[in-house]
Amino acid sequence: KTMSDQNIRVCVRFRPVNKVEVAAKNHKLVVHVANDHKSVTIGSSSKKSKTFQFDYIYPTGTEQEDVFQYSALPLVDNIMAGYNCTLFAYGQTGSGKTY
């Protein structure tokens, strides 16, 4: 099944460690993305961790253009074909939602 065949798809991107966190040298990564980029485990120990499934998880270094090409462009194509579409972007101010 291709992405354009689905009515709803959920894609996520986790931000990389920022300069302040790197400088503090006490940051701890608690987000672990599977190699298939479809599941993520959040938590620092196996007892406290939870795993979540998504249609796609972007690597932290993914460029905005790549997010657009994979997530938004298929919707634009469908809109141009006469379909109604919605793209819901949620995130922190300045995180690139309006690209």
C-alpha positions, 0 to 999 in steps of 0.5 A: 500500500502506497502512502497515497492510498491511505486516508490518514497517515501519521508522521513524526520528527523528533528534534535533535539535541540542541546546543544548550543540552550538548554544552551542559553535557548531562543530556540523556537520549530517551527516544530510540527510533527503530531502523525501519523508521516506523516505531519509537521507544521512549524511556530510559529503562526497559521497565519505564519505556513505551513503544509507539508505531507511526507511518513514518518517523523522520530522522532528527537531521531530516531537512524540511524539503524532505518532510515536504516531499514525503508528507505534503506533496502527495496532498498537494497532488490530490488537491490539484486533482480535486480532492479535499485534504488536510495537513495538520502540523503540530509542534513548538514555535519555530520548529518549521511547521509553516515550511 
